Structures are given as C-alpha cells and as structure tokens.
Amino acid sequence: MPYRNPERKRQWEREHRETRNAIRRMQRLHARSGHVFQKTAPDPCSDQNPRGTWKTILGWAIGIGVVLLAAIAGTDPPPSLQAQR
C-alpha cells in the first residue's frame, strides 16, 4: 500500500515498533511450542443459535397434540388403513 507521506509512515512505525515486536515474539513462542498462531476473523455463525429450533419444537407439539386429540375423540382411521385390518 503506497503511503502519501513517507515521513508519517516512518513515524508510525517508530511509535508501534514495540507492539509489532511483541506480536512477533508471541508468534515465535507459539511456533516453538507446536501451536499454530493465526490471525483469523471470528466465525460469524459460531456464536449464533440455531434459528429453526423453536419452530421444530412447536411443530412437534402441534402434531402430537392433533394425534392425541384424534385418539381421545375416537375418530376412525382413513379408509385405506381400515382395509388392512
């Protein structure tokens, strides 16, 4: 990335030298211990809850409720199932 003012770039590098060196030391330390040090962006999906769970639970509850209501009311099964008896 080209800088418009090279003197400002040198000044920034002087001001942030300790921070950059500390990061490099940590990277070397992790490399020696066998750990991989990567600067990666956090996964935006990992901290989100699954979106469809409450809909699934509600669907199961309604389905079971309908079946129980039909069993209590004593409705006859469809004709295709009655022929199998």
N, C-alpha and C positions, 0 to 999 in steps of 0.2 A: 504494500500500500504506500504510494508516494505521499510524503509529507510536504505540506506547503512551506513550512518553516523548519528547516533542519536544526536550527538552534533550539527551538522549542522541543523538538524530538529528543535531542541530547539532554536537555534539562529534565524532561520527563523520565528518561532512562536513569539519570543520576538519582532522582528522587525515589524511584521504585526499585532500585538495584537490590536492596536488602530483601524485599518481598519476593522478587524473582529468584534470588539465590536460595531463599528458604524453601520455595516450591521445588527447585531443582534438588536440594538436599533430601527432601522428603521422597521425591521420585527415586533417587538413588538408593535410599534406605529401603523402600518397598521393593525395588528390583533385587536387592541383595537377599531379602527375606523370602523371596519367591512370590510375593503378592504382585498382582498386576495393577498398576495405578493408571486409571484412565479418567480423562475429563469427559464425561458424557452427560447429556441432558437427561433429567429425570423423565421416566416414562409417564406420560400424562394419563395413561389408562390404569396404571397400577394402583393409584390412590382413590380410584372411583369405585363405588359399589356397583354390583351388577344391577342393571336397570330393570330387568323383567321379573325379579323375584316376587314382588308383591302381586303382580298380575297373575303369575303362575299359581301362587297360593290361593288367591281369590277364585281363579278358575276351578281349581280342585275342590275348594269348599262348596262352590255352587253346584258342581257336578255331583258330588257326594250327597249334597242336600236334595237334589232332584231325585236321585235314585232312592234315597231313604224315604222321601215323601211318596214316591210311586209305590214302594214296598208297603208302607203303612196304609196307604189308601186302598191297596189290594187291586191294583189295575192288572188287567190281563196282559201277557206279553204279546208282541206283534204276531200276526197270523203265521208268519214264516217260522217262528220258533215253536208255535203250538203244534205244528205238523210233525215236529221231531219227537214229540213225547210218545 
